[in-house]
């Protein structure tokens, strides 16, 4: 049996991170821990955390380090993550979060940080043609020859253009990501814990590159 893994996946929105997280999660039999999904779920369920998160996000802000670190600490302490490991997606976002994560994982350190690299122009093109099912969240790519209304193959819901997928909004999110993540990438690079994976290839080829990087880290111990 394949051993578990403790991984962080970084990458621009539209780099294919979601798809690869699902595949890595199946391959290593570990949970895919997406802090974005956890926050959205908390907002939906109206928990205390959800109410705080909604206030911040409605304001266009990012949920503070302290709250995020608390959420991740609790999740990593659960049985599945403690046992086989996890794939962290959306966290850390800042160097203070990364430092806090190092403390949380002091006993069982992260194997490697994977940076799924797809050039900005390419993700911009991908995101502009992205369509999303309103009900189940499945992503589609618009080719211009779709039937209207466009019905989701998975659940029968309406496939729509997201309001926040305008070129301006996408550029803004990519700028934010760049600003936040470049110090983080430097942080992990300095410590020799970062593998940059070329994400411009078929999903199968990218997946093979990611798993190879994890295997190499383990062999070098
Ligand atoms: Zn659907």
py3Dmol code that shows the C-alpha trace and the ligand (Angstrom):
import py3Dmol

protein = """\
ATOM      1  CA  UNK A   1       0.000   0.000   0.000  1.00  0.00           C
ATOM      2  CA  UNK A   2       1.126   3.521  -0.826  1.00  0.00           C
ATOM      3  CA  UNK A   3       2.139   5.414   2.295  1.00  0.00           C
ATOM      4  CA  UNK A   4       0.172   8.567   3.165  1.00  0.00           C
ATOM      5  CA  UNK A   5       1.538  12.059   2.627  1.00  0.00           C
ATOM      6  CA  UNK A   6       1.556  15.518   4.132  1.00  0.00           C
ATOM      7  CA  UNK A   7       1.492  18.017   1.292  1.00  0.00           C
ATOM      8  CA  UNK A   8       0.823  21.681   0.608  1.00  0.00           C
ATOM      9  CA  UNK A   9      -0.348  22.600  -2.881  1.00  0.00           C
ATOM     10  CA  UNK A  10       0.168  26.196  -4.023  1.00  0.00           C
ATOM     11  CA  UNK A  11      -0.926  27.620  -7.336  1.00  0.00           C
ATOM     12  CA  UNK A  12      -2.818  30.407  -9.034  1.00  0.00           C
ATOM     13  CA  UNK A  13      -6.534  30.171  -9.368  1.00  0.00           C
ATOM     14  CA  UNK A  14      -7.185  28.344 -12.637  1.00  0.00           C
ATOM     15  CA  UNK A  15      -3.927  26.352 -12.489  1.00  0.00           C
ATOM     16  CA  UNK A  16      -5.848  23.102 -12.079  1.00  0.00           C
ATOM     17  CA  UNK A  17      -5.210  22.800  -8.350  1.00  0.00           C
ATOM     18  CA  UNK A  18      -8.711  21.520  -7.558  1.00  0.00           C
ATOM     19  CA  UNK A  19      -8.478  18.642 -10.020  1.00  0.00           C
ATOM     20  CA  UNK A  20      -5.000  17.655  -8.878  1.00  0.00           C
ATOM     21  CA  UNK A  21      -5.951  17.843  -5.191  1.00  0.00           C
ATOM     22  CA  UNK A  22      -8.747  15.336  -5.782  1.00  0.00           C
ATOM     23  CA  UNK A  23      -6.400  12.973  -7.618  1.00  0.00           C
ATOM     24  CA  UNK A  24      -3.624  13.290  -5.036  1.00  0.00           C
ATOM     25  CA  UNK A  25      -6.139  12.714  -2.276  1.00  0.00           C
ATOM     26  CA  UNK A  26      -7.245   9.425  -3.892  1.00  0.00           C
ATOM     27  CA  UNK A  27      -3.698   8.368  -4.709  1.00  0.00           C
ATOM     28  CA  UNK A  28      -2.291   8.849  -1.216  1.00  0.00           C
ATOM     29  CA  UNK A  29      -5.614   8.076   0.513  1.00  0.00           C
ATOM     30  CA  UNK A  30      -5.526  11.290   2.539  1.00  0.00           C
ATOM     31  CA  UNK A  31      -8.122  14.041   2.995  1.00  0.00           C
ATOM     32  CA  UNK A  32      -8.076  17.078   0.718  1.00  0.00           C
ATOM     33  CA  UNK A  33      -8.279  19.963   3.163  1.00  0.00           C
ATOM     34  CA  UNK A  34      -9.422  23.096   1.355  1.00  0.00           C
ATOM     35  CA  UNK A  35      -9.701  26.068   3.695  1.00  0.00           C
ATOM     36  CA  UNK A  36     -11.860  27.848   1.095  1.00  0.00           C
ATOM     37  CA  UNK A  37     -14.351  24.951   1.122  1.00  0.00           C
ATOM     38  CA  UNK A  38     -14.293  24.869   4.936  1.00  0.00           C
ATOM     39  CA  UNK A  39     -15.059  28.602   5.162  1.00  0.00           C
ATOM     40  CA  UNK A  40     -17.840  28.373   2.586  1.00  0.00           C
ATOM     41  CA  UNK A  41     -19.348  25.424   4.462  1.00  0.00           C
ATOM     42  CA  UNK A  42     -19.188  27.353   7.743  1.00  0.00           C
ATOM     43  CA  UNK A  43     -20.943  30.317   6.136  1.00  0.00           C
ATOM     44  CA  UNK A  44     -23.649  28.025   4.704  1.00  0.00           C
ATOM     45  CA  UNK A  45     -24.188  26.342   8.042  1.00  0.00           C
ATOM     46  CA  UNK A  46     -24.233  29.679   9.870  1.00  0.00           C
ATOM     47  CA  UNK A  47     -21.748  28.623  12.562  1.00  0.00           C
ATOM     48  CA  UNK A  48     -19.967  31.174  14.754  1.00  0.00           C
ATOM     49  CA  UNK A  49     -16.928  30.937  12.485  1.00  0.00           C
ATOM     50  CA  UNK A  50     -19.191  31.243   9.442  1.00  0.00           C
ATOM     51  CA  UNK A  51     -20.688  34.498  10.737  1.00  0.00           C
ATOM     52  CA  UNK A  52     -17.252  36.010  11.356  1.00  0.00           C
ATOM     53  CA  UNK A  53     -15.942  34.785   8.000  1.00  0.00           C
ATOM     54  CA  UNK A  54     -18.953  36.154   6.126  1.00  0.00           C
ATOM     55  CA  UNK A  55     -18.530  39.619   7.637  1.00  0.00           C
ATOM     56  CA  UNK A  56     -14.895  39.730   6.577  1.00  0.00           C
ATOM     57  CA  UNK A  57     -15.470  38.282   3.097  1.00  0.00           C
ATOM     58  CA  UNK A  58     -18.481  40.519   2.348  1.00  0.00           C
ATOM     59  CA  UNK A  59     -16.116  43.395   3.022  1.00  0.00           C
ATOM     60  CA  UNK A  60     -13.759  41.997   0.362  1.00  0.00           C
ATOM     61  CA  UNK A  61     -11.201  41.116   3.019  1.00  0.00           C
ATOM     62  CA  UNK A  62      -9.375  37.946   3.944  1.00  0.00           C
ATOM     63  CA  UNK A  63     -10.076  36.042   7.122  1.00  0.00           C
ATOM     64  CA  UNK A  64      -7.300  36.822   9.620  1.00  0.00           C
ATOM     65  CA  UNK A  65      -4.315  34.605  10.335  1.00  0.00           C
ATOM     66  CA  UNK A  66      -5.420  33.782  13.868  1.00  0.00           C
ATOM     67  CA  UNK A  67      -8.784  32.393  12.789  1.00  0.00           C
ATOM     68  CA  UNK A  68      -7.323  30.499   9.853  1.00  0.00           C
ATOM     69  CA  UNK A  69      -4.579  28.950  11.976  1.00  0.00           C
ATOM     70  CA  UNK A  70      -7.190  27.828  14.519  1.00  0.00           C
ATOM     71  CA  UNK A  71      -9.311  26.159  11.833  1.00  0.00           C
ATOM     72  CA  UNK A  72      -6.338  24.350  10.331  1.00  0.00           C
ATOM     73  CA  UNK A  73      -4.970  23.257  13.707  1.00  0.00           C
ATOM     74  CA  UNK A  74      -8.311  21.667  14.621  1.00  0.00           C
ATOM     75  CA  UNK A  75      -8.610  19.944  11.262  1.00  0.00           C
ATOM     76  CA  UNK A  76      -5.060  18.538  11.287  1.00  0.00           C
ATOM     77  CA  UNK A  77      -5.678  17.144  14.758  1.00  0.00           C
ATOM     78  CA  UNK A  78      -8.490  14.959  13.503  1.00  0.00           C
ATOM     79  CA  UNK A  79      -7.911  11.264  13.232  1.00  0.00           C
ATOM     80  CA  UNK A  80      -7.588  10.906   9.430  1.00  0.00           C
ATOM     81  CA  UNK A  81      -5.101  13.754   9.046  1.00  0.00           C
ATOM     82  CA  UNK A  82      -3.084  12.676  12.072  1.00  0.00           C
ATOM     83  CA  UNK A  83      -2.846   9.178  10.698  1.00  0.00           C
ATOM     84  CA  UNK A  84      -2.153   9.148   6.961  1.00  0.00           C
ATOM     85  CA  UNK A  85      -1.724  12.864   6.355  1.00  0.00           C
ATOM     86  CA  UNK A  86      -3.478  15.425   4.131  1.00  0.00           C
ATOM     87  CA  UNK A  87      -3.286  17.760   1.180  1.00  0.00           C
ATOM     88  CA  UNK A  88      -3.559  21.368   2.263  1.00  0.00           C
ATOM     89  CA  UNK A  89      -5.140  23.684  -0.306  1.00  0.00           C
ATOM     90  CA  UNK A  90      -5.585  27.416   0.302  1.00  0.00           C
ATOM     91  CA  UNK A  91      -3.396  27.478   3.414  1.00  0.00           C
ATOM     92  CA  UNK A  92      -0.897  28.847   4.261  1.00  0.00           C
ATOM     93  CA  UNK A  93      -1.427  32.130   2.433  1.00  0.00           C
ATOM     94  CA  UNK A  94       1.022  34.264   4.393  1.00  0.00           C
ATOM     95  CA  UNK A  95       4.421  33.797   6.010  1.00  0.00           C
ATOM     96  CA  UNK A  96       2.985  34.105   9.554  1.00  0.00           C
ATOM     97  CA  UNK A  97       0.516  31.331   8.646  1.00  0.00           C
ATOM     98  CA  UNK A  98       3.407  29.215   7.342  1.00  0.00           C
ATOM     99  CA  UNK A  99       5.340  29.778  10.571  1.00  0.00           C
ATOM    100  CA  UNK A 100       2.303  28.798  12.632  1.00  0.00           C
ATOM    101  CA  UNK A 101       1.883  25.700  10.474  1.00  0.00           C
ATOM    102  CA  UNK A 102       5.516  24.747  11.142  1.00  0.00           C
ATOM    103  CA  UNK A 103       4.732  24.797  14.850  1.00  0.00           C
ATOM    104  CA  UNK A 104       1.525  22.795  14.427  1.00  0.00           C
ATOM    105  CA  UNK A 105       3.347  20.184  12.345  1.00  0.00           C
ATOM    106  CA  UNK A 106       6.559  20.110  14.389  1.00  0.00           C
ATOM    107  CA  UNK A 107       6.068  16.442  15.288  1.00  0.00           C
ATOM    108  CA  UNK A 108       4.935  15.326  11.843  1.00  0.00           C
ATOM    109  CA  UNK A 109       6.404  17.796   9.334  1.00  0.00           C
ATOM    110  CA  UNK A 110       5.090  18.491   5.833  1.00  0.00           C
ATOM    111  CA  UNK A 111       6.778  16.252   3.225  1.00  0.00           C
ATOM    112  CA  UNK A 112       6.963  18.902   0.549  1.00  0.00           C
ATOM    113  CA  UNK A 113       5.364  22.109  -0.738  1.00  0.00           C
ATOM    114  CA  UNK A 114       4.254  21.755  -4.360  1.00  0.00           C
ATOM    115  CA  UNK A 115       3.900  24.911  -6.442  1.00  0.00           C
ATOM    116  CA  UNK A 116       1.704  24.148  -9.440  1.00  0.00           C
ATOM    117  CA  UNK A 117       3.017  26.684 -11.918  1.00  0.00           C
ATOM    118  CA  UNK A 118       0.872  27.871 -14.821  1.00  0.00           C
ATOM    119  CA  UNK A 119       1.682  31.263 -16.412  1.00  0.00           C
ATOM    120  CA  UNK A 120      -0.632  34.131 -15.650  1.00  0.00           C
ATOM    121  CA  UNK A 121      -1.782  34.666 -19.289  1.00  0.00           C
ATOM    122  CA  UNK A 122      -2.849  31.054 -19.492  1.00  0.00           C
ATOM    123  CA  UNK A 123      -4.900  30.970 -16.271  1.00  0.00           C
ATOM    124  CA  UNK A 124      -6.470  34.283 -17.285  1.00  0.00           C
ATOM    125  CA  UNK A 125      -7.670  32.711 -20.549  1.00  0.00           C
ATOM    126  CA  UNK A 126      -8.891  29.608 -18.717  1.00  0.00           C
ATOM    127  CA  UNK A 127     -10.785  31.577 -16.071  1.00  0.00           C
ATOM    128  CA  UNK A 128     -12.412  33.890 -18.598  1.00  0.00           C
ATOM    129  CA  UNK A 129     -13.949  30.913 -20.398  1.00  0.00           C
ATOM    130  CA  UNK A 130     -14.891  29.140 -17.184  1.00  0.00           C
ATOM    131  CA  UNK A 131     -18.535  28.356 -16.460  1.00  0.00           C
ATOM    132  CA  UNK A 132     -19.792  26.937 -13.199  1.00  0.00           C
ATOM    133  CA  UNK A 133     -22.865  24.902 -12.242  1.00  0.00           C
ATOM    134  CA  UNK A 134     -24.917  27.033  -9.884  1.00  0.00           C
ATOM    135  CA  UNK A 135     -26.054  24.014  -7.885  1.00  0.00           C
ATOM    136  CA  UNK A 136     -23.131  21.590  -7.584  1.00  0.00           C
ATOM    137  CA  UNK A 137     -20.136  23.773  -8.503  1.00  0.00           C
ATOM    138  CA  UNK A 138     -18.856  21.602 -11.358  1.00  0.00           C
ATOM    139  CA  UNK A 139     -16.571  23.623 -13.668  1.00  0.00           C
ATOM    140  CA  UNK A 140     -17.005  23.750 -17.443  1.00  0.00           C
ATOM    141  CA  UNK A 141     -15.119  25.478 -20.239  1.00  0.00           C
ATOM    142  CA  UNK A 142     -17.116  27.559 -22.682  1.00  0.00           C
ATOM    143  CA  UNK A 143     -16.207  26.926 -26.304  1.00  0.00           C
ATOM    144  CA  UNK A 144     -18.853  29.187 -27.810  1.00  0.00           C
ATOM    145  CA  UNK A 145     -21.000  26.389 -29.249  1.00  0.00           C
ATOM    146  CA  UNK A 146     -23.047  25.524 -26.152  1.00  0.00           C
ATOM    147  CA  UNK A 147     -26.776  25.028 -25.997  1.00  0.00           C
ATOM    148  CA  UNK A 148     -28.794  27.599 -24.038  1.00  0.00           C
ATOM    149  CA  UNK A 149     -29.826  27.057 -21.357  1.00  0.00           C
ATOM    150  CA  UNK A 150     -26.718  25.076 -20.512  1.00  0.00           C
ATOM    151  CA  UNK A 151     -27.616  22.189 -18.184  1.00  0.00           C
ATOM    152  CA  UNK A 152     -25.118  20.564 -15.811  1.00  0.00           C
ATOM    153  CA  UNK A 153     -24.266  16.954 -16.751  1.00  0.00           C
ATOM    154  CA  UNK A 154     -23.772  16.039 -13.105  1.00  0.00           C
ATOM    155  CA  UNK A 155     -26.900  17.402 -11.434  1.00  0.00           C
ATOM    156  CA  UNK A 156     -29.094  19.077 -14.060  1.00  0.00           C
ATOM    157  CA  UNK A 157     -28.533  22.565 -12.590  1.00  0.00           C
ATOM    158  CA  UNK A 158     -27.919  25.752 -14.596  1.00  0.00           C
ATOM    159  CA  UNK A 159     -24.373  26.298 -15.859  1.00  0.00           C
ATOM    160  CA  UNK A 160     -23.550  30.001 -15.541  1.00  0.00           C
ATOM    161  CA  UNK A 161     -20.812  32.565 -15.917  1.00  0.00           C
ATOM    162  CA  UNK A 162     -19.799  33.561 -12.396  1.00  0.00           C
ATOM    163  CA  UNK A 163     -20.315  37.262 -11.638  1.00  0.00           C
ATOM    164  CA  UNK A 164     -16.779  37.491 -10.292  1.00  0.00           C
ATOM    165  CA  UNK A 165     -15.204  35.939 -13.395  1.00  0.00           C
ATOM    166  CA  UNK A 166     -14.918  39.219 -15.318  1.00  0.00           C
ATOM    167  CA  UNK A 167     -11.379  39.908 -16.658  1.00  0.00           C
ATOM    168  CA  UNK A 168     -10.968  42.826 -14.195  1.00  0.00           C
ATOM    169  CA  UNK A 169     -11.991  40.760 -11.185  1.00  0.00           C
ATOM    170  CA  UNK A 170      -9.772  37.873 -12.276  1.00  0.00           C
ATOM    171  CA  UNK A 171      -6.780  40.206 -12.775  1.00  0.00           C
ATOM    172  CA  UNK A 172      -7.413  41.619  -9.320  1.00  0.00           C
ATOM    173  CA  UNK A 173      -7.499  38.161  -7.691  1.00  0.00           C
ATOM    174  CA  UNK A 174      -4.329  37.142  -9.534  1.00  0.00           C
ATOM    175  CA  UNK A 175      -2.592  40.340  -8.337  1.00  0.00           C
ATOM    176  CA  UNK A 176      -3.622  39.580  -4.767  1.00  0.00           C
ATOM    177  CA  UNK A 177      -2.357  36.009  -5.061  1.00  0.00           C
ATOM    178  CA  UNK A 178       0.983  37.230  -6.426  1.00  0.00           C
ATOM    179  CA  UNK A 179       1.421  39.761  -3.629  1.00  0.00           C
ATOM    180  CA  UNK A 180       0.554  37.289  -0.921  1.00  0.00           C
ATOM    181  CA  UNK A 181       2.245  34.210  -2.226  1.00  0.00           C
ATOM    182  CA  UNK A 182       5.621  35.423  -3.454  1.00  0.00           C
ATOM    183  CA  UNK A 183       6.950  35.900   0.120  1.00  0.00           C
ATOM    184  CA  UNK A 184       5.575  32.450   0.943  1.00  0.00           C
ATOM    185  CA  UNK A 185       7.330  30.864  -2.028  1.00  0.00           C
ATOM    186  CA  UNK A 186      10.582  32.540  -0.963  1.00  0.00           C
ATOM    187  CA  UNK A 187      10.067  31.275   2.575  1.00  0.00           C
ATOM    188  CA  UNK A 188       9.799  27.650   1.455  1.00  0.00           C
ATOM    189  CA  UNK A 189      12.482  27.994  -1.214  1.00  0.00           C
ATOM    190  CA  UNK A 190      15.021  29.278   1.293  1.00  0.00           C
ATOM    191  CA  UNK A 191      14.378  26.190   3.405  1.00  0.00           C
ATOM    192  CA  UNK A 192      14.648  23.927   0.378  1.00  0.00           C
ATOM    193  CA  UNK A 193      11.138  22.591   0.857  1.00  0.00           C
ATOM    194  CA  UNK A 194       9.592  23.756  -2.419  1.00  0.00           C
ATOM    195  CA  UNK A 195       9.113  21.828  -5.670  1.00  0.00           C
ATOM    196  CA  UNK A 196       7.956  23.907  -8.634  1.00  0.00           C
ATOM    197  CA  UNK A 197       5.842  21.753 -10.934  1.00  0.00           C
ATOM    198  CA  UNK A 198       5.203  22.820 -14.512  1.00  0.00           C
ATOM    199  CA  UNK A 199       1.413  22.753 -14.724  1.00  0.00           C
ATOM    200  CA  UNK A 200       1.154  23.282 -18.486  1.00  0.00           C
ATOM    201  CA  UNK A 201       0.353  19.745 -19.633  1.00  0.00           C
ATOM    202  CA  UNK A 202      -2.519  17.265 -19.610  1.00  0.00           C
ATOM    203  CA  UNK A 203      -3.998  16.501 -16.179  1.00  0.00           C
ATOM    204  CA  UNK A 204      -2.427  13.009 -16.348  1.00  0.00           C
ATOM    205  CA  UNK A 205       1.042  14.381 -17.099  1.00  0.00           C
ATOM    206  CA  UNK A 206       0.769  17.019 -14.357  1.00  0.00           C
ATOM    207  CA  UNK A 207      -0.369  14.373 -11.879  1.00  0.00           C
ATOM    208  CA  UNK A 208       2.638  12.198 -12.776  1.00  0.00           C
ATOM    209  CA  UNK A 209       4.975  15.172 -12.187  1.00  0.00           C
ATOM    210  CA  UNK A 210       3.420  15.868  -8.787  1.00  0.00           C
ATOM    211  CA  UNK A 211       3.657  12.285  -7.531  1.00  0.00           C
ATOM    212  CA  UNK A 212       7.217  11.984  -8.851  1.00  0.00           C
ATOM    213  CA  UNK A 213       8.200  15.084  -6.858  1.00  0.00           C
ATOM    214  CA  UNK A 214       6.703  13.562  -3.698  1.00  0.00           C
ATOM    215  CA  UNK A 215       8.499  10.229  -4.287  1.00  0.00           C
ATOM    216  CA  UNK A 216      11.818  11.991  -4.879  1.00  0.00           C
ATOM    217  CA  UNK A 217      11.523  13.880  -1.595  1.00  0.00           C
ATOM    218  CA  UNK A 218      10.907  10.672   0.286  1.00  0.00           C
ATOM    219  CA  UNK A 219      13.856   8.887  -1.292  1.00  0.00           C
ATOM    220  CA  UNK A 220      16.193  11.726  -0.424  1.00  0.00           C
ATOM    221  CA  UNK A 221      14.744  11.519   3.106  1.00  0.00           C
TER     222      UNK A 221
END
"""
ligand_1 = """\
1
ZN
Zn -24.395 20.584 -11.310
"""
view = py3Dmol.view(width=600, height=400)
view.addModel(protein, "pdb")
view.setStyle({"model": 0}, {"cartoon": {"style": "trace"}})
view.addModel(ligand_1, "xyz")
view.setStyle({"model": 1}, {"stick": {}})
view.zoomTo()
view.show()
